[in-house]
Amino acid sequence: MNFLQSSQTTHSKRNLAVTGVMLVIFLYAVDATIVSTSMPTIVARLGGLELYSWVFSIYMLTSALTTPLFGKLADLFSHRGLMLIGIGIFVLGSTLCGAAQSMEMLVFFRAIQGLGGGAIYALAFIVVGVLFPPEQRAKMQGIISSIWGISSILGPLAGGLIVEHTSWRWVFFVNLPITAISIGLIIVGLKEERAERHTPKLDLLGGATLLVSLLLMFYALAHSAHDRQPFNRELLSILALSLVVLVVFYFIERRAEEPIIPLDLFPLKLYRTSTIVSTLAAMGVFGAISYLPLYLQGVLGMSASGAGMILLLLSLGWTAGSLIAGHGIDRLGYRSVAAAGMACMAVGFGIFVMTGEPLALFLVLVASLLIGVGMGMANLTTLVSAQSAVPIRRIGVATSTLMLFRTFGGAFCISLMGTVLLNHMQQGLAKVGGGLSATLRDKIANPQNLLEPATRALIPQEILPKLIDLLADSIWYAFLTAFALMILGCVVSLAMGAYTPANTPRPDEKPSQ
């Protein structure tokens, strides 16, 4: 088994390795925004509008699937070798996406790209978590996390410039030279001490079972968030089947010699509370990112670009929160910083639910900024505390498991808020939609369609204000759901330890354990 020994790695080489890691994280983070800006052009060239959303969904899904797998492998094999494999898969997927001749091909190749993306996302934080001692880890993870804010600015800008001045295919081909640089930096800078090896018994059955369970679960959650009947028999059957497979996975993991997700991590109080807080924080920020544009455009009447600027402010808040936490954890400890972060998110959603009337733009800006800052603080704090709470040899699997819970939390909250919104919307349509045709009423039952000018043109002027009020009321209930989850996060965060990264006791440091 290989372990990184920071004491035996020169300062300059370590900086090279971290720079390479930052580059691949930047590529992973910028990929979503640069592709979203380019998608209208891509659809115009390739067709396949009905597959538009799957270009994003399949990437998120396959990224989630590989995160726990590579996290576990990082505890068994070379970090550098696994990082290079992940980058290689990402490059292969990017190359194939750039060469795609149809939307079906693009969706399939995005799945491959997502496999590599999930690997490099998990491994980047794992490498930094092991490369730096506890007293430096928080600041470095904060710098790594701040890259998300930078990508939220550069991604749309780069996507627009590429499709305007060159072919859309360069949206994907641009990854190639950057990954080539990162590969060179990682090869030169990331050196590992050769330790005594043993042949691990990989948990292939557990890995396959987890993949099947997550595939079914994410498919059901993704569809339920936008389905007019989120509790239909088909989706409930798929979700029930995923839970059955997950139970099977649990019993497999109990007996596996090298489990994909070691169950003995969760009795560790700091790790358990960090995972719960991290999951709840992800619920809040993904819920805001998904439904805040609907509120801004559908209720306040803002343009798509205006809504995008609000989300940009949220992303910048995320970056600021990460940097604040990176410095604050060493002084104040996990509990104080995490609780402050969750409180910011709770206040942010509280602003949306404090009144039934549409908010003034200033309050929307304040709420969005608070949600972003809170997420940055809670996200970084839980990552560092989770890495510090487990034995060094398990940092890989502990990090990837935390990330998996974050992804699941985000997908679950999007589905939950969507279900609340759609149900309330459908109930209201039965009262105010009497003057609409059955076809138009069915279409408006999905509130996203209210943003289409062509759909609004078909709605009688005397009914349109009532529908906007109904949409505002429906979103209010969705935000109230998120607010309740953030309050729960505040309570759970108080159970985190007051330790700092420098004085957190590890289980393997205690003979009794």
Secondary structure, 3 states (H helix, E strand, C coil): CCECCHHHCCHHHHHHHHHHHHHHHHHHHHHHHHHHHHHHHHHHHHCCHHHCCHHHHHHHHHHHHHHHHHHHHHCCCCHHHHHHHHHHHHHHHHHHHHCCCCHHHHHHHHHHHHHHHHHHHHHHHHHHHHHCCHHHHHHHHHHHHHHHHHHHHHHHHHHHHHHHHCCCCHHHHCHHHHHHHHHHHHHHHCCCECCCCCCCCECHHHHHHHHHHHHHHHHHHHHHCCCCCCCCHHHHHHHHHHHHHHHHHHHHHHHCCECCCCHHHCCCHHHHHHHHHHHHHHHHHHHHHHHHHHHHHHHCCCCHHHHHHHHHHHHHHHHHHHHHHHHHHHHHCHHHHHHHHHHHHHHHHHHHHCCCCCCCHHHHHHHHHHHHHHHHHHHHHHHHHHHHHCCHHHHHHHHHHHHHHHHHHHHHHHHHHHHHHHHHHHHHHHHHCCCCCHHHHHHHCCHHHHHCHHHHHCCCCCCHHHHHHHHHHHHHHHHHHHHHHHHHHHHHHCCCCCCCCCCCCCHHHCCCC
